[in-house]
C-alpha cells in the first residue's frame, strides 16, 4: 500500500549511483571555470576554436506547423537581411555522393552512419590519408565527436584493470575517461617531437605485470598534430619510429587527430600535410579519430573513426546502444556546407588551407609577443606548428626558491599560477595534463618538466598583448626581477 503520510521522505541519491558513477573522474580543467568570471580576466586557459572560422554565420529554418520561417543568427550577424540569397534546390550531380535531405537525415540512422556522409568521408580519407592496405579491409564510422569516439574505442578494446599508454602530458578527456572506466593510464615520456620511441620500447620491455597491476598495454593513444596540450606535431620520421615499436610489441595506435588540418602550411594547399599514422599503417593497427569540431564547429558534435573493418564494426556495435550516430541535423548541415564549397575540391584545397592560415597567423603573432615581453631567464617556448596551443616551459631551474632548495618544482608551479591569477591572466598548468604511471624524475629532472598551456585561438590581438604583458609582470615578480 502506498504511504498516506504527506510528509516528504528524504531520498539518499548516492545509494542509487553505480560504482562507475561514484568513481567517475572529472577533468581538472573544470577547476578553471570560476576564474573566467573574475572581472577583467584575460584567458589563455581555454581551448575554444574562434567562431570566425565557423563556415555558417546564420540560417533560416522553415517551420510549416507554425506557418513561418525562423532566422537563427550567427557570428557577428544579427540581421537576416544580410544572409546570402536563397539558392534554388538542384539535385546533386551524379558524380557526387553528397546529398543532404532532411526527409532522410532526420530519421533514425543505423550501421556506420547516414549513408551519404559515410561514403563522402570514405572518399575524403582515401584522398587525404590513403591507408596502405586494401580498401575493403578498412572502414569509416561516424561519431558524435572525438570524445564519443574515444569512449567507444575504450569500451571496445579495454577491460577494467587494463592499461593504456598515453603521452606524458595528455588531453584530459583521454585521462579521465580511462580512469572512470577502470582503465589504468601509463605515461610515455615526451620530447619536442612527441613520445620518445626508445622510452616507449624500454617501458614495454620492462613491463612488470605484478608491479603495474596488469598485463602489458594493448594500445597507445596520442594526439599527433598540434597536440592538446603540448602543441607538438610529430614529424614523419618520429611517427615511423613509434609505429615500428608498436609493431614489435603488437600494440594498436589510437590516433586522435582533431587538429590535423590546423597545422601550419606555408604554401597553402601546395604544402603537404605531415603524413598520418593511418597513411603508413601497413598492418592495419591504427584506429584514427577525426572531427569536424575544429574546421566546422565544436557544437556540430560530429566526427568519424577510420580503421580495420573488424575493429570499426565492433565500435559501431557499441554505438548502436549509446549515441546511435551523430545528429541528423548536424549531418545535413555539414553536407550542405560541403555542397556549397564544391565538395572535396573546395574543402580540401581551399577551405582547409584557409583555416590553417587563420590559426597560423594567430600562433605566430602570439610567439612574437612572447619574444617581445617575456624575460628569457623565466621561460622558453617552441615555434608553433599550428593548432591552438603553445607549450611554454617555466625555467624552474633558475628560480631563486629552487636554487636555494626552499621549494619543489610543483610548489613553484602552483605559485606562478596564483601570481598569474592575481595579474588577471588565466593559464592551464601542466599538472592538469600529467599522466600517471610514468618514470620517477629527480628534482632536477622535474624542474625541466614544468609547463604552462597557453591558448591563442580566442583572444583578440589586444587581449593577446595585454595578457602577455601581465604574464611578464607575474614572472618577473616570481623570479625577483622587478626593478
C-alpha positions in Angstrom: 0.0 0.0 0.0 1.4 3.5 -0.8 2.2 5.7 2.2 -0.6 8.1 3.2 1.8 10.3 5.1 2.1 13.6 3.2 5.5 14.4 4.7 8.3 14.2 2.1 10.7 11.4 2.6 14.4 12.3 2.2 16.0 10.3 -0.6 19.6 9.2 -0.4 20.5 9.6 -4.1 24.1 8.4 -3.5 22.8 5.0 -2.7 21.4 4.7 -6.2 24.6 5.5 -8.0 26.6 2.8 -9.8 30.2 2.1 -8.9 31.2 3.7 -12.2 29.3 6.9 -11.4 30.8 7.1 -8.0 34.3 6.6 -9.3 33.9 9.0 -12.3 36.9 11.3 -12.6 36.4 14.9 -13.9 39.0 16.9 -15.8 41.0 19.4 -13.7 40.3 22.0 -16.4 36.8 22.3 -14.9 38.6 24.0 -11.9 39.4 26.9 -14.2 35.7 27.9 -14.8 35.3 30.1 -11.7 38.3 32.2 -12.8 36.5 33.1 -16.1 34.0 35.0 -14.1 36.6 37.3 -12.4 36.1 40.9 -13.9 39.0 41.9 -16.2 40.4 38.3 -16.5 42.1 37.6 -19.9 42.1 33.9 -20.6 44.8 31.8 -22.3 43.4 28.8 -20.4 40.6 27.6 -22.6 40.7 25.5 -25.7 38.0 27.2 -27.8 38.0 27.5 -31.6 37.5 31.0 -32.9 33.9 31.5 -34.1 35.1 33.5 -37.1 36.3 30.2 -38.5 32.8 28.6 -38.5 31.5 28.4 -42.0 27.9 29.3 -41.2 27.0 32.8 -39.9 23.3 32.4 -39.9 20.5 30.2 -41.2 16.8 30.2 -41.8 14.6 27.3 -40.7 11.2 26.7 -42.4 8.6 25.6 -39.8 5.4 24.6 -41.6 3.3 23.9 -38.5 4.0 27.4 -37.2 3.4 28.9 -40.7 6.6 30.8 -40.7 10.4 30.7 -41.0 12.8 31.4 -38.1 16.1 33.2 -38.5 19.0 31.8 -36.4 21.8 34.4 -36.0 25.5 33.6 -36.1 28.9 35.2 -35.5 28.7 38.9 -36.0 25.4 38.6 -37.8 22.1 39.5 -36.2 20.3 40.7 -39.3 18.6 38.2 -41.6 18.7 40.7 -44.5 22.5 40.2 -44.6 22.1 36.5 -45.5 23.2 35.4 -48.9 20.3 34.9 -51.4 18.5 31.7 -51.1 19.6 29.2 -53.7 17.1 27.1 -55.6 17.3 23.4 -55.0 19.3 21.5 -57.5 19.7 17.7 -57.2 23.3 16.7 -56.5 25.4 15.7 -59.5 25.6 12.0 -60.3 29.3 12.1 -59.6 28.7 13.5 -56.1 27.8 11.3 -53.1 26.8 14.4 -51.0 23.1 14.7 -51.0 21.6 16.1 -47.7 17.9 15.7 -47.5 16.0 16.3 -44.2 13.4 13.7 -45.1 16.1 11.1 -44.8 18.7 12.7 -42.5 16.2 13.4 -39.6 15.2 9.8 -39.5 16.9 7.2 -37.2 20.1 6.0 -38.7 21.8 2.7 -38.2 25.0 1.0 -39.0 28.0 3.2 -39.7 26.0 6.4 -40.1 23.9 8.3 -42.7 25.0 6.7 -46.0 25.9 9.8 -48.0 28.2 11.1 -45.2 29.9 7.7 -44.7 30.6 7.5 -48.5 31.9 11.1 -48.6 34.1 10.6 -45.6 35.5 7.3 -47.1 36.4 9.3 -50.2 38.0 12.0 -48.1 40.1 9.6 -46.1 41.2 7.9 -49.3 42.3 11.3 -50.7 44.0 12.7 -47.6 45.5 9.5 -46.0 45.2 6.6 -48.4 45.6 3.7 -45.9 48.2 1.4 -47.4 46.1 -1.8 -47.1 43.2 -2.9 -49.3 40.2 -0.6 -49.4 37.8 -3.4 -48.4 39.7 -4.0 -45.2 39.2 -0.6 -43.6 36.0 1.4 -43.0 34.6 4.6 -41.6 32.2 5.1 -38.7 30.6 8.4 -38.0 30.6 9.5 -34.3 29.2 12.3 -32.2 32.7 13.9 -32.0 36.1 12.5 -30.8 35.0 12.3 -27.1 32.3 9.9 -28.2 34.7 8.1 -30.5 37.2 7.7 -27.7 34.6 6.3 -25.3 33.6 3.8 -28.0 37.2 2.7 -28.5 37.9 2.4 -24.8 34.8 0.4 -24.2 35.5 -1.9 -27.2 39.2 -2.6 -26.6 39.7 -2.5 -22.8 38.6 -4.4 -19.8 38.6 -2.9 -16.3 42.1 -3.1 -14.9 43.8 -3.0 -18.4 46.4 -0.3 -19.0 46.5 2.2 -21.8 49.7 4.0 -22.9 49.2 7.8 -23.1 51.5 10.7 -23.7 53.3 12.1 -20.7 51.1 15.1 -20.9 47.7 14.1 -22.3 44.4 15.6 -23.3 42.4 15.5 -20.1 39.4 13.5 -21.6 41.8 10.7 -22.5 42.9 10.5 -18.9 39.5 10.9 -17.2 37.6 8.7 -19.5 40.1 5.9 -18.9 40.2 6.3 -15.2 36.4 6.5 -14.9 36.1 3.1 -16.7 38.8 1.5 -14.5 41.5 1.6 -17.2 44.9 2.4 -15.9 46.9 5.2 -17.7 50.6 4.8 -18.1 52.7 7.8 -19.2 55.2 7.6 -22.1 58.0 10.3 -21.8 57.9 13.0 -24.4 60.3 15.4 -26.0 59.7 18.2 -28.5 58.8 15.7 -31.3 56.3 13.6 -29.3 56.6 10.4 -27.3 60.2 9.1 -27.3 60.4 5.7 -29.2 63.3 4.4 -27.1 61.5 5.2 -23.9 58.3 3.5 -25.3 60.3 0.4 -26.2 62.1 0.3 -22.8 58.8 0.7 -21.0 57.2 -2.2 -22.8 60.2 -4.4 -22.5 60.4 -3.8 -18.7 56.7 -4.0 -18.1 56.2 -5.7 -14.7 52.7 -7.1 -14.6 52.8 -7.5 -10.8 54.2 -4.0 -10.1 51.9 -2.5 -12.7 48.9 -4.5 -11.6 48.0 -5.6 -15.1 49.3 -7.1 -18.3 51.2 -5.2 -21.0 49.1 -2.5 -22.7 47.4 -3.3 -26.0 47.2 0.3 -27.3 48.9 3.7 -27.3 46.7 6.8 -27.6 48.2 10.0 -28.8 47.3 13.4 -30.4 50.0 13.7 -33.1 49.2 17.1 -34.7 49.3 20.5 -33.0 48.6 18.4 -29.9 46.4 19.4 -27.0 48.0 20.3 -24.6 51.6 20.4 -25.9 51.1 21.8 -29.4 53.6 19.2 -30.7 53.3 17.9 -34.2 55.1 14.6 -34.7 57.4 14.6 -37.7 57.0 11.7 -40.2 60.3 10.1 -39.0 59.1 10.1 -35.4 55.9 8.5 -36.4 57.6 5.8 -38.3 59.8 5.1 -35.2 56.8 4.9 -32.9 55.0 2.7 -35.4 58.0 0.3 -35.5 58.0 0.0 -31.7 54.2 -0.7 -31.8 54.7 -3.4 -34.4 57.5 -5.0 -32.3 55.2 -5.3 -29.2 51.9 -5.8 -31.2 50.4 -2.5 -29.9 47.5 -0.7 -31.5 47.8 3.0 -32.2 44.8 5.2 -31.4 45.4 8.3 -33.5 43.3 11.2 -32.1 43.8 13.9 -34.6 41.2 16.7 -34.5 43.8 19.4 -35.1 45.2 17.8 -38.2 44.0 20.5 -40.6 45.2 23.3 -38.4 48.9 22.6 -38.9 50.9 25.4 -40.5 51.1 25.1 -44.3 53.2 28.0 -45.6 52.2 27.4 -49.2 48.5 26.6 -48.5 47.2 23.6 -50.4 50.7 23.2 -52.0 52.2 22.4 -48.6 51.6 18.7 -48.0 50.2 17.6 -44.6 52.6 15.7 -42.3 51.8 12.1 -43.1 49.4 10.5 -40.6 49.9 7.2 -38.7 47.0 5.9 -40.8 48.9 6.7 -44.0 51.8 4.5 -43.0 49.7 1.7 -41.5 50.8 -1.3 -43.5 49.5 -3.8 -40.8 46.1 -2.3 -40.0 46.9 -1.5 -36.4 45.8 2.2 -36.4 42.4 3.4 -35.3 42.1 7.0 -36.3 39.7 9.6 -34.9 38.9 12.8 -36.8 36.4 15.6 -36.0 34.6 18.4 -37.7 35.0 20.3 -34.4 37.9 22.5 -35.5 37.1 23.3 -39.1 33.2 23.3 -39.0 32.3 23.9 -35.3 32.7 22.1 -32.0 28.9 22.3 -31.4 28.3 20.1 -34.5 29.3 17.1 -32.4 30.2 15.1 -35.4 33.4 13.2 -36.3 34.5 9.9 -37.7 36.6 6.8 -36.9 38.7 5.1 -39.6 40.4 1.7 -39.1 40.5 -2.0 -39.7 36.9 -3.1 -40.5 36.6 -5.7 -37.7 37.6 -3.1 -35.0 35.4 -0.4 -36.5 32.4 -2.7 -36.7 32.9 -3.7 -33.1 32.9 0.0 -32.1 29.8 0.5 -34.2 28.0 -2.2 -32.1 28.7 -0.2 -29.0 27.4 3.0 -30.7 24.1 1.2 -31.5 23.3 1.0 -27.8 24.5 4.5 -26.9 24.8 7.6 -29.2 23.4 5.8 -32.2 25.4 8.1 -34.7 25.6 11.9 -34.8 22.6 14.3 -35.0 20.9 14.2 -38.4 20.6 18.0 -38.3 24.4 18.2 -37.9 25.0 15.8 -40.8 22.5 17.6 -43.1 24.0 21.0 -42.3 27.6 19.8 -42.8 26.6 18.1 -46.0 25.0 21.3 -47.2 28.2 23.2 -46.4 30.3 20.7 -48.3 28.0 21.1 -51.3 28.4 24.9 -51.1 32.2 24.5 -51.0 32.1 22.3 -54.1 32.8 19.0 -52.5 36.3 17.7 -52.0 38.0 20.3 -54.1 36.5 23.3 -52.2 37.0 21.8 -48.8 40.4 20.2 -49.2 42.2 22.7 -51.5 40.6 26.0 -50.4 38.8 26.0 -47.1 41.2 23.8 -45.0 44.2 25.8 -46.1 42.3 29.0 -45.1 41.6 27.6 -41.6 45.2 26.7 -41.3 46.3 30.2 -42.2 43.9 31.8 -39.6 45.4 29.8 -36.8 48.9 30.1 -38.1 48.8 33.9 -38.1 47.4 33.8 -34.5 50.2 31.5 -33.3 53.0 33.5 -35.0 51.6 36.7 -33.5 51.5 35.2 -30.1 55.1 34.0 -30.2 56.3 37.4 -31.4 54.7 39.0 -28.3 56.2 36.4 -26.0 59.6 37.2 -27.5 59.0 40.9 -27.0 57.9 40.8 -23.4 58.8 37.6 -21.5 62.2 37.5 -19.8 64.3 34.7 -21.2 65.5 33.7 -17.7 62.0 32.7 -16.7 60.6 30.7 -19.6 61.2 29.2 -23.0 58.9 28.1 -25.8 59.0 26.4 -29.2 57.9 27.9 -32.6 54.2 27.0 -33.2 53.4 24.1 -35.6 49.8 25.4 -35.9 46.7 24.5 -33.9 45.5 26.4 -30.9 48.1 25.9 -28.2 51.7 26.8 -27.2 53.5 24.8 -24.5 55.6 27.3 -22.5 58.2 25.8 -20.2 58.8 27.5 -16.9 62.6 27.6 -16.3 62.2 26.4 -12.7 65.9 25.5 -12.6 66.7 29.3 -12.5 64.0 30.2 -9.9 65.5 31.5 -6.6 63.4 29.2 -4.4 64.5 26.2 -6.4 68.2 27.2 -6.3 68.0 27.7 -2.6 66.2 24.4 -2.0 63.3 26.1 -0.3 60.6 24.9 -2.9 59.9 21.9 -5.1 59.2 22.4 -8.8 55.5 21.7 -8.2 55.3 24.3 -5.4 56.8 26.9 -7.7 54.4 26.0 -10.5 51.4 26.5 -8.1 52.8 29.9 -7.0 53.2 31.0 -10.6 49.6 30.0 -11.4 48.3 32.0 -8.4 50.5 35.0 -9.4 49.1 34.9 -12.9 45.6 34.9 -11.4 46.5 38.0 -9.3 47.6 39.7 -12.6 44.2 38.7 -14.1 45.7 36.2 -16.7 44.4 32.7 -16.8 46.6 29.8 -17.9 46.5 26.0 -17.6 49.3 24.4 -15.6 50.9 21.2 -17.0 49.9 19.4 -13.8 46.4 19.4 -15.1 47.5 17.2 -18.0 50.1 15.0 -16.4 49.6 11.3 -17.0 50.3 9.0 -14.0 52.3 5.8 -14.3 55.4 7.3 -15.8 59.1 7.5 -14.7 60.1 8.9 -11.3 62.0 12.1 -12.1 64.7 13.6 -9.9 64.2 17.1 -8.5 66.5 18.5 -11.3 64.7 16.5 -14.0 61.3 17.5 -12.7 62.4 21.2 -12.8 62.7 20.9 -16.6 59.3 19.3 -17.0 57.0 22.1 -15.7 55.0 23.8 -18.4 52.0 26.1 -19.0 49.5 25.5 -21.8 48.7 28.8 -23.5 45.8 29.0 -25.9 46.0 31.7 -28.7 42.8 30.7 -30.5 40.3 33.0 -29.0 41.8 36.3 -27.6 41.8 39.4 -29.7 45.2 40.9 -30.7 44.8 43.5 -28.0 44.0 40.8 -25.4 47.0 38.8 -26.5 49.4 41.7 -26.0 47.9 42.8 -22.7 47.7 39.2 -21.4 51.4 38.5 -22.2 52.4 41.8 -20.5 50.5 40.5 -17.4 52.3 37.2 -17.7 55.7 39.1 -17.9 54.9 41.1 -14.8 53.9 37.9 -12.9 57.1 36.1 -14.0 59.3 39.0 -13.1 57.7 39.1 -9.6 58.2 35.4 -9.1 61.8 35.3 -10.2 62.6 38.5 -8.3 63.4 40.5 -11.4 61.2 43.5 -10.6 63.0 46.8 -11.0 
